Amino acid sequence: MNSVMKLCTPAKIYFFLAIILLFLSFVNDMQNKDKDKVCLGKLKCKNKPLYYLMNVLFILLWSWVLNKLCSYGWVKLSWFLLVAPFFILLVLFIMISYMVVRMAKNMNQANSSLSSGMGMGMGMGMGMGMQQQRMQ
């Protein structure tokens, strides 16, 4: 624990967040009926000890990398590598939310035009009538 407290701030934040998320994953997995497999949604890993071992090793490695960057004076890069995935997810979430709202508005507009009698059938008929009037 002493070596964890010596980590620079970005590495320390990453380490604690990753350990908390790994613990939550473990608690979620304890509710799984299949005790030999790790379940994360539809994903099932067959080797549970290897899954958790690889996660712990990755957490240690990435914390070490972030700390090394800090020790070389690249603290801003370390912060960027910590924050960038969250920022990218936020941007993607906003973009997807915008697209869903826009699609819902388009569907509401289409439904309201169909219910008011200006659907495809009426619109086509009116357009054909106007073309015939122009031709005369």
Stockholm file with secondary structure:
# STOCKHOLM 1.0

chainA/1-136         MNSVMKLCTPAKIYFFLAIILLFLSFVNDMQNKDKDKVCLGKLKCKNKPLYYLMNVLFILLWSWVLNKLCSYGWVKLSWFLLVAPFFILLVLFIMISYMVVRMAKNMNQANSSLSSGMGMGMGMGMGMGMQQQRMQ
#=GR chainA/1-136 SS CHHHHTSCHHHHHHHHHHHHHHHHHHHHHHTCSCTTSEEETTEEESCHHHHHHHHHHHHHHHHHHHHHHHHTTCHHHHHHHHHHHHHHHHHHHHHHHHHHHHHHHHHHHHHHHHHTTCSHHHHHHHHHHHHHHHHC
#=GC SS_cons         CHHHHTSCHHHHHHHHHHHHHHHHHHHHHHTCSCTTSEEETTEEESCHHHHHHHHHHHHHHHHHHHHHHHHTTCHHHHHHHHHHHHHHHHHHHHHHHHHHHHHHHHHHHHHHHHHTTCSHHHHHHHHHHHHHHHHC
//
